[in-house]
């Protein structure tokens, strides 16, 4: 099965897979769920998407099952993917009719803060207003503007980056490092509100039309709370393996975006000492098979504990 990543919907999360039967299947990532799998070597193309409108798109699997070359796609699928065109739409780029219809629906502008204090500006279409931030793995987030379409919201996003220096991307490695030793929740909330306030002040002084400044906080999923919160005496470690090969066994305790706080069961099903922060997003583009697999950690155990 080919992993397409971690998806969030209605406050629950799942590992999304493309099955040999050529359909998507989701494996729930609930608190206490066990995840045993073996990863085959290689990184594979995830295919491409055709966007038909605001709520409709078609996934097209890679016709040749090629290795990934550009991100998680082969060159051919990358060139055929509608989604890659959306980032230049507001600069006058040409897009297909279906993608234009998607981009012309209402969008939200948000400010998201992560466990290490890193803060970014971002956008979400109206139907994915909540899901987008859940999949990003934000610890705290605020909506700062509601735009009439995707062109306006991306103009605002670029303006905020240019004028206030807020980045538009926080790398997964930084998110993982932050969740190993997260900053205090009150402090992170204050950081987010400070940046959101600066953005609202900037937007409030614009003569530009097509949007409204808003004040609304994002509601973080309960499944993320344990991972995003500092617990006295709770020592965390980075997951002691990489998801590019071999067997892995985890029991999910908490999940923020694609990053899990997990226990590692041994062959008898008993968890070894400690909690581990693992980026399940690293499984994206990997081929896996499920089974009673465990994570090998004996060689690392002395240095971890």
PyMOL commands that set and color helices and strands:
alter all, ss='L'
color gray80, all
select helices_A, chain A and resi 75-80+83-91+97-103+126-136+150-164+172-180+185-204+222-228+280-283+298-304
alter helices_A, ss='H'
color red, helices_A
select strands_A, chain A and resi 2-9+12-18+24-28+34-39+48-53+56-60+107-113+119-125+140-147+211-217+236-238+246-256+259-263+275-279+288-290
alter strands_A, ss='S'
color yellow, strands_A
deselect
rebuild
show_as cartoon
